[in-house]
């Protein structure tokens, strides 16, 4: 994957495209949130993981919300 190859701009583009083309995909927003979290952009990470949770209602997304909040 591009993020593993340190191609951050390309990775971000793919994650954003996924949320654009699949706006009801919790997985797409979760992936984008993880990207931002790894970049220490906690505000954007929280925004996207919250969106993922609103789409899925999954406990795993809810737990990530708490983790991301604690890193702000």
Phi, psi and omega in degrees: 000153184299324181294325178290334179269008180066031175259071190294319181296319179292320178299313180300318179301314181295318179295319178294320178298322179298318180290330179289312184280338180231067185294350179253013181265108177299325180298320179298315180290326176296316179296317178295320178298318179298319178302309181297322180297316178295335178270003180066026174262077190292330180295313179290325177299314180296318179301315184284325178288329175295320177296317178301316180295320180295331179279325188256324186072011183286142178299326180298322177289322178298319178296321179294326178302314180296319178297314182293323177298320182289347180260003181284000000 
